[in-house]
Amino acid sequence: MTALSRAIADPKPVDGLPARSSMAGLDRRSLGFVDVLAQSVGAVAPSAAAATCPLLVAARAGSGTLAAFLLAAVLMALVASAVNQFTRRMAATGSLYTFAARGLGVRAGFATSAAMVVGYGFVAMFALLGAAHYGLTLLSHAAPGIAESRPLVLALLVAFGALCLLILWRGIRLSTRVTLVIELLSIVGILVLITVLLVRVPGPLSWNVALPRNIGLPELAAGTTVAVTAFVGFESAATLGVESRRPFATVPRTIRWTVIAAGVLYLLSAYTQLAGYDAFGGELAAAENPVNDLAARAGVEWIGLLLDAALACSFLACALASTTALARVVFSLGREGIAPRAFGRTHRRHRTPHVALAVGIAVEVAVPVALVATGMSAWDAMGIIVVCAAAGYMTAYTLVCVATPFFLRRIGELTAWPAVAAGIAVFGLVVALGLDLWLEVSGTRALAVVLLAGMALIASAFYAFCRRRRPEALARIGLYDEPTTGDVLGGSP
């Protein structure tokens, strides 16, 4: 018998390990790379972003659209590098807020958790509205009279919310695989459209559309701010760290490649739309529905119809992934005692945080329903909600990047590059967030800033309440999954 065989047959006792994980109840160590990848891909919803964001960026950056997407991709790559300093060392359902707490302490951890709840919650609302909007657009091809039907939008919101709850309640593996299939089909749809347009546009393609012309730094910065919102959610794979089979390898790889792949798709889509309008005549910034318009001009209007279906599905996948992440953040807060402890419960059979899921989806449906019911169109409501979501994400990203060098110094592993990368990311995020809020205050979506201010006041009041009534819960903030006696040889009798 070899030494290895003897060690396996009669392992030495290992002391000091807990018998039960602080995240027990979730389906620990059950997800492979594909499932974890589906989470980040679904949260980013790259096909929906590739179809809609170039227009929004072009409206602010003009000829600097591609440069804005490139700058946003670099900024998000730096943020991903900072986040991965943590994901390679700990598996945490609370992900970013756990990381911030480990680097900067309780206050930063709490602030990050509030920002994540806003980010994941509002992007899920945005996605449900997007699914309803494009679902209605698809239906209106058969019945044009229903294009502006508010009751039908409300019905679709409730139906899509119920569908999300049904899928997510049944288990994490089901939801991630449904998300991946939906998003892959949607990406194929947008790639087919890009290919057809590149082939069908008249004359040679112009590379001049890729070069910024007559554009100032403020316009480029504003476009970059919008482009950043196309990447948010890439880090959500970290919320599945506890459920991932090999979290320290799978989660960092997923985060890194999600940013890279999304960046390539956005640059390709933005170039195609810019080149298409340059060839057919007109400007992307002045378009209302560019992908359908270009498909019609190229004589392949049927692709636009398929794309509407693909976008509705992509937004639904985004709602699934964002709600998955939101539920796990709230679950972690419930386990720590900061949120009501009921949120920290899991379903006995499906091993999902069912209470957090049910409450989260109820809120995700209620807020868009209230906005639409007051007379706002689905598209206008999406504009308000996405500003809140982007602010939540960028605040969380900023705090994690600030925490990175402090965390690495605390564990004795600080080197120059992570600190420099995190510093550049913090500067870029602060400028982007400040510029975005300034533009919204002086623009037509000031309501979004009012909502953000209200949520900041609520979070501050809740933090004061926890300091007074739940100091022991605040002291526990930042729990993460650790090896138990059943995970190692010699750990359990």
C-alpha positions in Angstrom: 0.0 0.0 0.0 1.4 3.4 -1.0 1.6 6.4 1.4 -1.3 8.0 -0.4 -3.5 4.9 -0.1 -2.7 4.7 3.7 -3.5 8.4 4.2 -6.9 7.9 2.4 -7.7 4.7 4.3 -6.6 6.0 7.7 -6.5 9.8 7.6 -5.1 11.8 10.5 -7.7 13.7 12.4 -8.2 17.3 11.5 -9.3 19.6 14.3 -10.7 23.1 14.3 -13.3 22.7 11.5 -17.0 23.5 12.0 -19.5 20.7 11.7 -21.9 22.9 9.7 -21.4 25.6 7.1 -22.8 29.1 7.8 -24.4 28.8 4.4 -25.9 25.3 5.0 -29.2 24.7 3.3 -28.1 25.7 -0.2 -27.1 23.0 -2.7 -23.4 23.2 -1.8 -20.8 22.1 -4.4 -23.4 21.1 -7.0 -22.8 23.5 -9.9 -20.3 23.0 -12.7 -18.7 25.7 -14.9 -21.5 25.9 -17.4 -24.1 26.6 -14.7 -22.0 29.3 -13.1 -21.3 30.8 -16.5 -25.0 30.9 -17.2 -25.5 33.1 -14.1 -23.1 35.9 -15.2 -24.1 35.7 -18.9 -27.8 35.8 -18.0 -27.3 38.8 -15.6 -25.4 40.8 -18.3 -28.0 39.8 -21.0 -25.4 40.5 -23.8 -27.8 40.0 -26.7 -30.3 42.5 -25.4 -27.5 45.0 -24.5 -25.9 44.5 -27.9 -29.1 45.4 -29.7 -30.2 48.4 -27.6 -27.1 50.0 -26.0 -25.3 51.2 -29.1 -28.3 53.6 -29.8 -28.1 54.9 -26.2 -24.4 55.4 -26.4 -24.5 57.0 -29.8 -27.1 59.5 -28.5 -24.4 60.9 -26.1 -21.1 60.0 -27.7 -21.9 60.3 -31.5 -18.9 59.2 -33.5 -17.1 58.2 -30.3 -19.5 55.3 -29.8 -16.9 52.5 -30.4 -14.3 54.4 -28.3 -16.9 54.6 -25.5 -17.6 50.9 -25.5 -13.8 50.2 -25.6 -13.2 52.4 -22.6 -16.1 50.8 -20.7 -14.7 47.3 -21.5 -11.3 48.3 -20.1 -12.9 49.8 -17.0 -15.0 46.7 -16.3 -11.9 44.4 -16.9 -10.1 46.4 -14.1 -13.2 45.9 -11.8 -13.2 42.2 -12.7 -9.5 42.0 -11.7 -10.3 43.5 -8.4 -13.3 41.3 -7.7 -11.3 38.2 -8.6 -8.8 39.0 -5.9 -11.5 37.9 -3.5 -13.2 35.1 -5.6 -9.9 33.3 -5.7 -9.7 33.2 -1.9 -13.3 32.9 -0.6 -16.7 31.5 -1.6 -19.4 33.9 -0.5 -23.1 34.0 -1.3 -23.0 37.7 -0.3 -20.3 38.2 -2.9 -19.4 41.9 -3.2 -20.7 43.0 0.2 -18.9 40.2 1.9 -15.7 41.2 0.0 -16.1 44.8 1.0 -16.7 43.9 4.6 -13.5 41.8 4.7 -11.5 44.7 3.3 -13.0 47.8 4.8 -15.2 46.7 7.7 -18.8 46.7 8.7 -19.9 50.1 7.4 -18.5 49.4 3.9 -20.0 45.9 3.9 -23.5 47.2 4.8 -23.3 50.0 2.2 -22.3 47.5 -0.5 -25.1 45.2 0.5 -27.6 48.0 0.1 -26.1 49.0 -3.3 -26.3 45.3 -4.4 -29.9 45.0 -3.5 -30.7 48.2 -5.5 -28.5 47.0 -8.4 -29.8 43.4 -8.7 -33.4 44.4 -7.8 -33.8 47.2 -10.2 -32.0 45.4 -13.1 -34.5 42.6 -12.6 -37.3 45.1 -12.8 -35.7 46.5 -15.9 -35.5 43.1 -17.4 -39.2 42.2 -16.7 -40.2 45.5 -18.3 -38.0 44.7 -21.3 -39.5 41.3 -21.7 -43.0 42.8 -21.5 -42.1 45.6 -23.9 -40.6 43.3 -26.6 -43.2 40.7 -26.0 -45.9 43.3 -26.7 -43.9 44.5 -29.8 -43.8 40.9 -31.0 -47.6 40.5 -30.5 -48.3 43.8 -32.2 -47.0 42.4 -35.5 -50.1 40.2 -35.6 -52.4 42.7 -34.0 -51.2 46.3 -34.5 -53.9 47.7 -32.3 -52.4 46.3 -29.1 -49.0 48.1 -29.4 -49.8 50.6 -26.7 -52.0 48.4 -24.5 -51.2 49.2 -20.9 -53.4 46.4 -19.4 -51.5 43.9 -21.6 -48.2 45.2 -20.3 -49.4 44.8 -16.8 -50.5 41.3 -17.5 -47.2 40.4 -19.1 -45.3 41.8 -16.1 -47.3 39.6 -13.7 -47.0 36.5 -16.0 -43.3 36.8 -16.5 -42.8 37.4 -12.7 -44.8 34.2 -11.9 -42.8 32.3 -14.5 -39.5 33.4 -12.9 -40.7 32.4 -9.5 -41.7 29.0 -10.7 -38.4 28.3 -12.4 -36.2 29.7 -9.6 -38.2 27.9 -6.8 -37.5 24.5 -8.5 -33.8 24.7 -8.1 -30.6 26.5 -9.1 -29.5 24.0 -11.7 -32.9 24.2 -13.5 -32.8 28.0 -13.5 -29.2 28.4 -14.7 -29.7 25.9 -17.6 -32.9 27.6 -18.7 -31.1 30.9 -18.5 -28.2 29.7 -20.6 -30.3 28.1 -23.3 -32.4 31.3 -23.6 -29.4 33.6 -23.8 -27.4 31.4 -26.2 -30.4 31.4 -28.6 -30.7 35.2 -28.3 -26.9 35.6 -28.9 -27.2 33.5 -32.0 -30.1 35.7 -33.2 -28.1 38.9 -32.8 -25.0 37.3 -34.5 -27.1 36.2 -37.5 -28.5 39.7 -37.9 -25.0 41.2 -37.6 -23.7 38.8 -40.3 -26.6 39.5 -42.7 -26.2 43.2 -42.3 -22.5 43.1 -42.9 -23.1 41.1 -46.1 -26.1 43.1 -47.4 -25.1 46.7 -46.8 -24.4 48.4 -50.1 -20.8 49.3 -51.0 -17.6 48.6 -49.0 -17.8 48.9 -45.3 -16.3 52.1 -43.9 -13.9 52.0 -41.0 -14.2 55.7 -40.5 -17.3 55.1 -38.3 -15.0 53.6 -35.7 -12.9 56.8 -35.3 -14.1 59.6 -33.0 -14.6 62.9 -34.9 -15.5 66.3 -33.6 -16.3 65.0 -30.2 -15.2 66.5 -26.8 -14.2 64.7 -23.7 -17.5 65.4 -21.9 -19.4 63.6 -24.7 -17.0 60.7 -24.7 -17.3 60.4 -20.9 -21.1 60.5 -21.1 -21.1 57.7 -23.7 -18.7 55.6 -21.7 -21.0 56.0 -18.6 -23.9 54.5 -20.6 -21.7 51.8 -22.1 -20.7 50.7 -18.6 -24.3 49.8 -17.9 -24.1 47.1 -20.6 -21.6 45.2 -18.6 -23.2 45.3 -15.1 -24.0 41.9 -13.6 -20.9 40.2 -14.8 -19.8 39.6 -11.2 -23.0 37.8 -10.2 -21.4 34.4 -10.6 -19.7 35.2 -7.3 -23.1 34.8 -5.6 -23.0 31.1 -6.6 -19.6 30.5 -4.9 -21.1 28.3 -2.2 -23.0 26.2 -4.8 -20.1 26.0 -7.3 -18.2 22.7 -7.4 -14.8 24.4 -7.8 -15.5 28.0 -6.7 -11.9 29.3 -6.6 -11.3 28.3 -10.3 -14.8 28.5 -11.8 -16.0 31.8 -10.5 -12.9 33.9 -11.5 -12.8 32.3 -14.9 -16.5 33.1 -15.5 -16.1 36.7 -14.4 -13.1 37.3 -16.6 -14.5 35.7 -19.8 -17.9 37.2 -19.4 -16.4 40.7 -19.6 -14.2 39.8 -22.5 -16.9 38.1 -24.6 -19.5 40.8 -23.8 -17.0 43.5 -24.8 -16.3 41.8 -28.2 -20.0 41.4 -28.9 -20.8 45.0 -28.1 -18.0 46.4 -30.2 -19.1 44.2 -33.2 -22.8 45.2 -32.8 -22.0 48.9 -32.4 -19.8 48.9 -35.5 -22.4 47.0 -37.5 -25.1 49.5 -36.6 -22.9 52.5 -37.2 -21.6 51.1 -40.6 -25.2 50.1 -41.6 -26.6 53.6 -41.1 -23.5 55.1 -42.8 -24.1 52.9 -45.8 -27.9 53.2 -46.0 -28.0 56.9 -45.0 -29.0 58.4 -41.7 -27.5 58.5 -38.2 -27.7 55.8 -35.5 -28.2 58.5 -32.8 -31.5 59.6 -34.5 -32.9 56.1 -34.9 -35.8 54.8 -32.8 -35.4 51.0 -33.3 -32.1 50.6 -35.2 -31.9 46.8 -35.5 -35.4 46.4 -37.0 -34.9 49.5 -39.1 -31.6 48.1 -40.5 -33.1 44.7 -41.1 -35.9 46.3 -43.1 -33.5 48.4 -45.2 -31.4 45.3 -45.9 -34.5 43.5 -47.1 -34.6 40.9 -44.3 -37.4 42.3 -42.1 -38.2 38.8 -40.9 -34.9 38.8 -39.0 -36.2 41.8 -37.1 -39.2 39.8 -36.1 -37.1 37.0 -34.8 -34.9 39.5 -33.0 -37.9 40.9 -31.1 -38.6 37.3 -29.9 -34.9 36.9 -29.0 -34.8 40.2 -27.1 -37.9 39.3 -25.1 -36.3 36.0 -24.2 -33.0 37.6 -23.3 -34.6 40.0 -20.9 -36.4 37.1 -19.3 -33.1 35.3 -18.8 -31.7 38.5 -17.3 -34.6 38.7 -14.9 -33.9 35.0 -13.9 -30.2 35.6 -13.3 -30.6 39.0 -11.5 -33.3 37.5 -9.2 -31.0 34.6 -8.5 -28.3 36.9 -7.4 -30.6 39.2 -5.4 -32.1 36.2 -3.5 -28.7 35.0 -2.5 -27.6 38.4 -1.2 -30.8 38.7 0.8 -30.4 35.1 2.0 -26.9 35.9 3.2 -28.1 39.0 5.1 -30.8 36.9 6.7 -28.3 34.3 7.8 -26.2 37.1 9.4 -29.3 38.5 11.2 -29.2 41.8 9.5 -32.3 41.1 7.4 -35.3 39.2 8.9 -34.1 35.6 9.6 -36.9 34.2 7.5 -34.9 35.3 4.5 -32.1 33.0 5.6 -34.3 29.9 5.2 -34.1 27.4 2.3 -36.6 25.0 0.8 -36.1 21.5 2.2 -36.5 19.8 -1.1 -35.2 22.2 -3.7 -32.6 23.8 -1.5 -33.3 27.3 -2.8 -33.8 30.5 -0.7 -37.5 30.4 -1.4 -38.6 33.1 1.0 -36.1 35.6 -0.4 -37.1 34.6 -3.9 -40.8 35.1 -3.2 -40.5 38.5 -1.6 -37.9 39.6 -4.1 -40.0 38.8 -7.2 -43.1 40.4 -5.5 -41.2 43.7 -5.2 -39.7 43.3 -8.7 -43.2 43.1 -10.2 -44.9 45.6 -7.9 -42.6 48.6 -8.7 -42.9 48.4 -12.5 -46.6 47.7 -12.3 -47.0 50.9 -10.2 -45.0 53.0 -12.7 -46.9 51.7 -15.7 -50.2 52.0 -13.9 -49.6 55.7 -13.3 -49.5 56.3 -17.1 -45.8 55.7 -17.9 -45.0 53.5 -20.9 -42.9 50.4 -20.5 -40.0 52.0 -22.3 -40.0 55.2 -20.2 -40.2 53.2 -17.0 -37.2 51.1 -18.2 -35.3 54.4 -18.6 -36.0 55.4 -15.0 -35.3 52.0 -13.5 -32.0 51.4 -15.4 -30.5 54.6 -13.9 -31.2 53.3 -10.4 -29.8 49.9 -11.3 -26.6 51.3 -12.7 -26.1 53.6 -9.7 -26.4 50.6 -7.4 -24.0 48.5 -9.4 -21.3 51.2 -9.7 -21.5 52.1 -6.0 -20.9 48.4 -5.1 -18.1 48.1 -7.7 -16.4 51.2 -6.3 -16.5 50.0 -2.7 -15.1 46.6 -3.6 -12.3 48.2 -5.6 -11.4 50.4 -2.7 -11.4 47.4 -0.4 -9.1 45.3 -2.6 -5.7 46.7 -1.5 -6.7 46.8 2.2 -7.8 43.1 2.0 -4.6 42.0 0.3 -2.5 43.9 2.8 -4.4 42.4 5.7 -3.6 38.9 4.5 0.0 39.8 3.5 -0.4 39.4 -0.2 -0.5 43.0 -1.5 1.5 43.7 -4.7 1.6 46.7 -7.0 -0.6 45.7 -9.9 -3.8 44.9 -8.0 -3.5 48.2 -6.1 -2.9 50.2 -9.3 -5.7 48.5 -11.2 -8.2 49.0 -8.3 -7.2 52.6 -8.1 -7.7 53.3 -11.8 -11.1 51.5 -11.6 -12.2 53.6 -8.6 -11.4 56.8 -10.4 -13.2 55.7 -13.5 -16.3 54.5 -11.6 -16.5 57.7 -9.5 -16.3 59.9 -12.6 -18.8 57.7 -14.5 -21.3 57.6 -11.6 -21.1 61.3 -10.8 -21.5 62.3 -14.5 -24.4 59.9 -14.9 -26.3 61.4 -11.9 -25.6 64.9 -13.0 -26.9 64.2 -16.5 -30.1 62.6 -15.1 -30.7 65.5 -12.6 -30.5 68.0 -15.5 -32.4 65.7 -17.9 -35.8 64.1 -18.2 -35.2 61.3 -15.7 -34.8 63.2 -12.5 -37.3 60.8 -10.8 -34.6 58.2 -10.8 -32.3 60.4 -8.7 -35.2 61.1 -6.3 -35.7 57.3 -6.0 -32.0 56.8 -5.3 -32.0 59.5 -2.7 -35.0 57.9 -1.0 -33.4 54.5 -1.0 -30.1 55.9 0.4 -32.1 57.5 3.3 -33.9 54.2 4.0 -30.5 52.3 4.0 -29.0 54.9 6.4 -32.0 54.7 8.7 -31.8 50.8 8.7 -28.1 50.9 9.4 -28.8 53.2 12.5 -31.5 50.7 13.6 -29.1 47.8 13.3 -26.4 49.6 15.2 -28.9 50.2 18.1 -30.9 47.0 18.0 -28.8 44.4 16.2 -25.1 45.1 16.9 -24.3 41.4 17.1 -25.7 41.0 13.5 -23.6 43.8 12.2 -20.6 42.2 13.7 -21.3 39.0 11.7 -21.5 40.8 8.4 -19.2 39.2 5.8 -19.9 35.5 6.5 -18.6 33.1 3.8 -18.5 29.4 3.2 -15.7 27.5 5.0 -14.7 23.8 4.9 -16.6 21.6 7.3 -15.7 18.4 8.9 -17.4 16.5 6.2 -15.4 18.2 3.4 -12.0 16.9 4.3 -10.4 13.5 5.0 -10.1 13.1 8.8 -12.6 15.8 9.5 -15.5 13.6 10.4 -15.6 10.3 12.2 
